[in-house]
Amino acid sequence: MQPKVMIMLGSASDFNIAKKATEILEKLEICYDLKVASAHRTHERVRQVVSKCTKDGVDVFIGIAGLSAHLPGIIAANTHKPVIGVPVEVKLGGLDALFASIQMPFGAPVACVGVDRGENAAILAAQIIGIHNASIRDRLSSLRKEFYFKIDVDEEVLSAKLKGSFYHKMNFNSPEEYKIDDNGKLLLNFDLDTPNLKYPEVAVISGSYSDAKVTKKTTMFLDKLNINYDSAVISPIRSPDKFEDFMEKNKHAKLYMAISGLSAHVTGAVVAYTEKPVIGVPCAIQLNGIDALLSMVNMPPGVPVATLGIGAGGNAALLAAEMLGLGDIRINDDILDFKGKINCKR
C-alpha cells in the first residue's frame, strides 16, 4: 500500500503525540508513514523526504514539533499538498510552537490544530482525503458517532452519581443521523456521493461585517484560482436560524471556511454541523486576534479546525485549493502555477 499521509516528527520525543495520530489512521484504515527529521538540524533531509513523498503520491503531511516549531513551515515550503501542523507543549504551554507553526507567510499555508492534538491532525487529514473518497467519509462518520455515544455514556455515569432529592433526569431522543439499527449498527444519514457540479465547492461564512476585509481577501484568491464558492455574513449566535439555513443550503459543499474575530464561535458552529474539512481564519478585532486564534485552534478531540494565521485570507484560499486539487487535475495545475508565480515575485 502506498502511504497517503506522511507524519514527520521534529524529534523522537514527540512520538507520544504522533501515536495519537497513528491510532486514528489505523482505525480509519488510511495508509501512513512516519519519519523523524529536524527543520534546523537536518534541513536537507526534510526537503528530500517531502519532495519524494509529494512525487510518490502522499496526499497530506502532518508536521509535529515543539519549541521553535518550524518543521510544518519547511514542509509547506517544499510541497503543494496540504500540510497540518501539530504544536507540542515543551515550554510556554506550547504557545511558542503554536505561533511558529501557524503564522506562516502568504504562499505556504499550514493548517494548525491545537497543542498536542495528534488525533485531530489525523482526523483532519482523513477529512481532506475524504473530499474525494466516499469510503473514508463513511468511516469518518462512524468515528464521529463513537464520540457522540461516548458523551452519552459519560452522562449516564454522572447521572448515577447524582443523589439529590430534586434531581430529575430528562430524556431526549438521539438526532436522526445518530440512530442505530436492530443489530446495534450505527445508521448513517449522510449523502456521500451527491454530484457537486451544480453546488459551490467552498462555503465561506464570516461572523460579522467587521471581518469583511479578510473575507474579501479570501474570496479574491478563490476567484483567482477559479474555485466556485458561496459566501455569507451570518452569526450563529445572533441568527442561529439563518446559520442553519445556510449550512443546509450548502450541505453539498466540499469544504467550509469560517472567518471570525473575538471568541470565534463561527468555527465551532460549523464543525458541529459538518464532518467535512473546516478552515478557520481568525481576525484581529480585539487583543490583536489572539483571542480568535486560540478559540479556533484549541478544539476538543474529534472536531478539528484547520486554523491559519491571523488575517491569513490568502493562505486560506491556497489551502482550499491544495485540498481540492488532490482530486481535481485542473485545480492541482492551477495551484502549482500560482505558487510558481509567487516564488518568481519574491
Summary of the structure (lengths in Angstrom):
residues: 346
radius of gyration: 19.9
end to end distance: 38.6
largest distance: 72.6
contacts: 1192
relative contact order: 0.12
helix: 49%
strand: 14%
